[in-house]
């Protein structure tokens, strides 16, 4: 059976099973920390949303637009709907609320005038920076304790776990449909 050697000299069996008996305990510790982080992240977003008079879906939409804009890829309403897991009509309602609140603007794409893209406003950026700057500083303090190699591992893990969660969400929606007795909904409330 083949093995994969990690940077720290640790080995993993080809089937993904680790030879170290402490692995299951570490896995449980990591997953519990990820769950706690998810709850804490939701709470931070809820406090921000309440402070700004926004719905949690509005905050999720703002984050999506901000990240897309940071990649120089401002989204359309359709891309936002896909990201939120809602209909284009529901996404339009979110966009309308955020536009009225001064957080988003609609712009014609300069390459394709038929296409409308969404942009995060300077006012929204200032509000977000004021609220989230202390959290960014705390995060930077924590990240500063890690080596570049450790940061790469954390980044790889979080990206892979996020992708896995997205795949699971899509599969659960496909299996259970819009209103499942198992509590799986097609997307966030709008």
Secondary structure, 3 states (H helix, E strand, C coil): CCEEECCCCCEEECCCCECCCCHHHHHHHHHHHHHHHHHHHHHHHHHHHHHHCCCHHHHHHHHHHHHHHHCCCCCEHHHHHHHHCCCHHHHHHHHHHHHHCCCEEEEECCCCCCCEEEEECHHHHHHHHHHHHHHHHHHHHHHCCCCHHHHHHHHHHHHHHHHHHHHHHHHHHHHHCCECCCCCECCCCC
